[in-house]
Amino acid sequence: MELVCRKPHPNSSQQIKCQETGENLRRVTSTQLFCRKPHLSLQTLTSMEKMTSLKVNCWLQWLTVTLALLSGVPAMPVDVDRVCMAPSTAKYRLTFTGQWTQTAFPKHYPLYRPPAQWTPIIGVTHSSDYHIWQRNEYASNGVREFSERGEAWTLIKEVEAAGERIQSVYGLFSAPAVVGGTGQATTEFEVYARHSLLSFIVRIVPSPDWFVGIDSLNLCEGDHWIENISLDLYPYDAGTDSGFTFSSPNFETIPQDKIIQITSSFPSHPANSFYYPRLKHLPPIAKVSLTKIKNNQIFSLPIQPTQSNQIPSGNEIDGSLINTPLDCEVSVWSPWGLCKGQCGEKGVKHRTRYIHMHPANNGVACPPLEEKKLCIPDNCV
């Protein structure tokens, strides 16, 4: 049985696929062909023979294209996902640890109404064609509601819809809230070979639309699951609210911005609660530890420091960053007051300024808040 096959144009981004006339396209491999079976008369092969012959010919065509690719012949780009060959499922324990302290983040640290705390964790295990959130991309409505108000209903519905529509989500899980800037929350979840990626999001409370989380961490390495990993977490801005401080009133961002990581110098505005110009990097505001569960026990290994879980180096302050220095911030000077004094003599006038932010953790002390200078008295008779 002969096959009539065609390849898309080399400049086309269209995938090559193999099909029988009158049937839906079916995937053969990551590099595929459009295979069309010509009309056959009734005297041709049996159904089983037809199927076998079609498969053989399609694979022969695939082999031809593969050899062409290996020999350097120009061909269309091929996007092949890294395949996880580990045992089908694995169970992990996730421990979220808040490190949001007044000494590490003294600026505008929220002590009441409400005090510093974290929402419950919303997490998913999924494949590479799904993201619950993604840096430098726009937040979904669900992420918007969660990062601004801590409401998870829409976000959960989005995750469930993605699982039903494209079969990209394997599991949805949560962990309790942490009622304080520091503290821990623990949960367990499962991953599957075809859904080996982990993502989660936790809202910073209070904040305009700030959160921490992980996007698409692959827990599979070739033919095995990672046993133990610990990552530092830094704040992100969802791009939906333009507030600068933890307690800013609602100020919708129009048009919506993309999700960005907040740093010690960006947004570059002295009013920002994370603005620490003396630091090259913010200290981590939280961390997450993942441990693979084996035989209903925690198989704990020492966590070796890696580039991904170390505190960024190069800070101008002490490397531990336990006590982040906060410099005094003052207002601009007021206008000079009236010149007071006796006629025929020099008078004195004053101007003042006030403290925006008191220093903390050996930060720069406040400068003088009042100045005076000699002048000629006003309205002297």
C-alpha angles and dihedrals in degrees: 000000000000126000126211107213133181134187124215118249111287091242093052120106090207115122117241113240138178124230145162118233111270094016133097121265112270127197117246103171142323089280108046145166136224100241119187120192111216121229113288127205124231092258093067129102128309119269093260092049091048092053093046093048093048092051093048093050093047091051090048089053091048090051090052092054091045092053089048090054092049092049092056099255109152112258140160119288114270120212109200119179117223105258121226110222096179122120109291100262140019133183124221138189114221120202118190115197122192114216097176101131132161091240094052094040106022097157112102089339105184112237100167145006082058116353121215112294145135132246123231115286117254110200140171138191111215150145128269095268093070135065126182086197134349134198115250091016131099118270117243121238088259093054089045094055092043097048094045102038107006092245109148102180098095092041092053090049090052091052092048091048091052090051092052097041104045102008089236099130120073101177143003119207141166141199130209124271120264108232097209140031088268129041140084140267124191134195140157131231142171131236128199130209092249092043103040099143125101126205131168142163133208123186121229108231121238103023140114096247106325127140145157128224150120128269119208103334107183110222093186124084110187107292099357143054121246109257101205138001136166125194133187116231128216131190124272130196113223091210095234102099128044099208117135102199137051092253099038115142118246110289111169117219109234116217097024117249128218123261110274136179114249114229137182089267104029126104081038099217127115090224093062113110092224096046108123107155093184091063125075090199135020116242112249110275092203142353138213128213123197122195125181112233114226124187091346090301133102109251099208123194128177109267109236115213113252135177089262098052104035123098107257110264128226101064114154089221130065109307094235091066091199091133112036109199115236117200123215115263121203136183126251118274119277118236116278114272127230118298108250126195146096121295114267092024135085115270132205132234130189141208129188144194132194138224119265095179129013116223121256139184095020093311122158112296122242117271122233112299097205135049132184136186139181119264144160109272116253122239093010113171 
